[in-house]
Amino acid sequence: MIQKQKLRAAQYIRMSTSSQDASPEQQQQQLAILAEQAGYDVTHTFEDLSLSGTKVRRRTGFRNMLKAAIAAEFDVILVLSLIHI
């Protein structure tokens, strides 16, 4: 029997202020549930905490995620909400 290989997933966690609804821990927990339901293997985690999303050059986690995506280090990106991108 051929076993299907799980897709490798990167999770991206961003929180611009401490007053946002989902803390980094909550985001990570919810993304873990999503990954399990979809059958993904989370291999990378990238974070940008307490940073505005308007300036990409300040978001080292986001930039590192893009570099890893270009290098094909994972297959999919998981993010709790598109506003975090």
Summary of the structure (lengths in Angstrom):
residues: 85
radius of gyration: 13.6
end to end distance: 39.2
largest distance: 49.8
contacts: 226
relative contact order: 0.31
helix: 38%
strand: 27%
